[in-house]
Amino acid sequence: MCVFTLATALAACAPTQPSEAGQTENVEFGDTLTMRYLGAAGWEISAPREGSADPVVVLVDPYLTRANYSGQPSADPGDTRPVYSRNDTLFSDVAAIDEIIERADYILVQHSHPDHVMDVPYLALKTGAVVIGHESTINIMRAYGVPAQQLITVRGGEDYDFGDVSIRAIPSLHSPLNDKRYYQSAVVERGATRPLRINQLVEGGSLMFLIRIGGHEVMTMGSMNYIEREVEGLRPDIALVGAAPSHLEIYQYTPKLMAALGYPSVVIPTHADNFRVPYGAATAYREEWVSSFADEIRAAAPDARVIIPRHLEPIRLSVR
């Protein structure tokens, strides 16, 4: 499958350089897929639906509240919002969410840390979307009153066809934080009650997803890690790859991943921003992280197009 991402790119699948900061990738005709980066590991992915004016919309780890729950003053001097500790209860910024997200059909949650799951209960109740995730994620949804018919629990390995979209859940691993000492075995038990404190939103196991939508196959990552045997043989044309520096703790992370995936046509860094400051803040991007990652991709997969996403700006892709 050949993919091109600019109306001016007449040669499909030709080697290209990463997008300049702030540049929106788009095609002026024949779009089959539109993506928006929501920050952290969050994405909105939509495509035309056969026989309907409404697109099919998939949200992945949609976190838009962007609260500072580090317990430390904000990295952005203009950010005067409250500072939270992990013992606090945090509530979704519904005004920000309503301004950005209108609808969704599916919400995929890769693990249950707050920057992945915290806004999902509100979005599920607002949109009626089906939530797919590990048991901890689903138990969080139950705690906030999301109806059972909107919940699908997976362990990884499931490959479900929903008609306009098909979704494969892929077993995965969390980033190797704290100099490889990160490990979290806790889960959110069934029967948990709202409101949950920040420290109750534990990993609960990690997933990746392969989303087949609009003639494309999009592989998502929620962390800077993966299980090589679980991704080997997948052939996504679009790969959303965790790009924060913890990926450097993994042996040959980038070249092994590119080889296992058969060298995707388009690679987009994800989970490489500062998600504890508001959209538009001076420190919202980690430019050095994505620049370094783009260099790794160019070395490992020189024919891939690397797109540097900007918050909420549409990336439109078409099949040629």
Summary of the structure (lengths in Angstrom):
residues: 320
radius of gyration: 18.5
end to end distance: 7.9
largest distance: 55.4
contacts: 1084
relative contact order: 0.21
helix: 22%
strand: 25%
